Amino acid sequence: MKPVINKIFFIPAKFVEVRGDKVVLDCLLTANHQGIERRIFDKILFDDIDNPNLIMIAMISGFMCFQINVMSADEYMYLYKKKWFWLLKN
């Protein structure tokens, strides 16, 4: 059977710190400041990102598939200032 993608979720996040082989991010899980939660990810996801500050997490799910992609979102600062400014205040 072939994998089928049903949903793609984009989660804006901000880099907080590195703890050993883990990276701590503030993730915006709802549309207001109360939805900011600290999440811990493996450092290997950030190997291709030179200077992580603003991060975009893509969670892809579906039939026979689940994938997490992490990318630098510094070029989307205007979106963070306009829609997700609560992340920048922390």
Secondary structure by P-SEA (a helix, b strand, c coil): cbbbbcbbbbbbbbbccccccbbbbbcccccccccbbbbbbbcccccccccccbbbbbbbbcccbbbbbbbbcccaaaaaaccccccccc
